[in-house]
Amino acid sequence: MKHPVSRLFAALCLCGLSSLSFAADVPQGTALAQKQELVRHIKDEPASLDPAKAVGLPEIQVIRDLFEGLVNQNEKGELTPGVATRWQSNDNRVWMFTLRDDAKWSDGSPVTAQDFVYSWQRLVDPKTTSPFAWFAALAGINNAQAIIDGKAAPDTLGVTAVDARTLRVQLDKPLPWFSNLTANFAFYPVQKANVESGKEWTRPGALVGNGAYVLKDRVVNEKLVVVPNTHYWDNAKTVLQKVTFVPINQESSATKRYLAGDIDITESFPKNMYQKLMKDIPGQVYTPPQLGTYYYAFNTQKGPTADARVRLALSMTIDRRIMAEKVLGTGEKPAWHFTPDVTAGFTPDASPFEQMSQQELNAQAKTLLQAAGYGPQRPLKLNLLYNTSENHQKIAIAVASMWKKNLGVDVKLQNQEWKTYIDSRNTGNFDVIRASWVGDYNEPSTFLSLLTSTHSGNISRFNDPAYDKIVQQATRETTAKARNADYNMAEKILMEKAPIAPIYQYTNGRLIKPWVKGYPINNPEDVAYSRTMYIEKH
């Protein structure tokens, strides 16, 4: 998903050297702990363990252990073989994937090319109602969008099983980075017999996966336990014998349990504890850049935020410098555009917002809001929705204060648990809503496509033909320079129409016990497979 395959690695793949893999790499002479068990914090109870139904990081972290796609990522985000041992394309439009002979489901049956055909057809089938069906259309798989729109049958999707070990993918346009996209969880295979066994197919004891682990136990809002899949092709290199995922939506609670020794890896920590943590446990605090942006989405279809002047005024009065440096203060960067600076293939133009002082931005915003009909005699009133989290609350309080002070806006803060929040987001039941996006692959389109009119992840319901056109045009460009120009034009439209207000660029803040090794802390997408980790003797 992340970086294009290097020329050397591509050559190796085309030669079929399937021995290259990414499992636990334990240095010679390392003393391992007798008990190879790990406890990983996730930020909420997973909404679903069905790859086609996943919507956020809580479930994706677990799904990556239970299933495996055609390719994986290493610690740098580079592609490594997964179910596929090699892949090639002569024109970037027809892609051929050769599957390994020893890929098996956790019930011992073989993983075949037909499993991928079934799974990808299921992904785009409207009956599945997958929140990630759009990803197949973004990838440009033939007929994906027509199937999603109900204008074509799922079996017309441009993916075929040439034989049990060969998968052929036909795109509607050349896409040089298509192989990177196949690392995404949405393209993971599921076993047809398992899915059709009943609605409870993802329960412990029922779920059949092809990943390094199988689901042994699940207690809602308490834990999910996975153990090694003995049929996994690289099981011999799996070191951890038990991984427990613990859902905790309060960073302070997760941090307390970490400090008490109950958790080995946290997904985050309270920003206001950063300095203390750096003082008390400096070798366990990590904050590398991440391919992600934290933003607020405005409802562009109803309510006061349907007016672009209101949206732009609200966006302008968010003091991004203060948010990144003071409210957060753990290495985050102000987000002057939606696409993060670390994104491969993106050189951002200077933002007019960045070149202005906050006082100048506030003055222009006040004028915009007055033009929209709001002022002291008619103050703007808004609901700001966020999912339960101390950091989200902290940010919401700060932004609401800025809006009140500079624009006189009355903001009602509303927090909801993850599943309720997702429902509100999907139904458009909000004025302003907290959101974030961590790239599904390392290329600007993973961010900019999100605001196209047909994208199911378009929380704002933004509908702008000019924006859609420029994002589509970027996929057809033949040079990186032309694509970058298109991406900057798309960013300019987002700044002017303000369907969203990017706030800051993510850092991957987490706590990791010193005896936990093999965590890919520098992976820009935070792709972490438990099978690469192990516990040193301590």
Secondary structure, 3 states (H helix, E strand, C coil): CCCCCCHHHHHHHHCCCCCCCCCCCCCCCCCECCCCEEEEEECCCCCCCCCCCCCCHHHHHHHHHHCCCCEEECCCCCEEECCEEEEECCCCCEEEEEECCCCECCCCCECCHHHHHHHHHHHHCHHHCCCCCHHHHHCCECCHHHHHCCCCCHHHCCEEEEECCEEEEEECCCCCCHHHHCCCHHHCCCCHHHHCCCCCCCCCCCCCCCCCEEEEEEECCCEEEEEECCCCCCHHHCCCCEEEEEECCCHHHHHHHHHCCCCCECCCCCHHHHHHHHHHCHHHEECCEEEEEEEEEECCCCCHHHCHHHHHHHHHCCCHHHHHHHHHCCCCEECCCCCCCCCCCCCCCCCHHHHCCHHHHHHHHHHHHHHCCCECCECCEEEEEEECCHHHHHHHHHHHHHHHHHHCCEEEEEEECHHHHHHHHHHCCCCEEEEEEECCCCCCHHHHHHHCCCCCCCCCCCCCHHHHHHHHHHHHCCCHHHHHHHHHHHHHHHHHHCCEEEEEEEECCEEECCCEECCCCCCCCCCCCHHHCEEECC
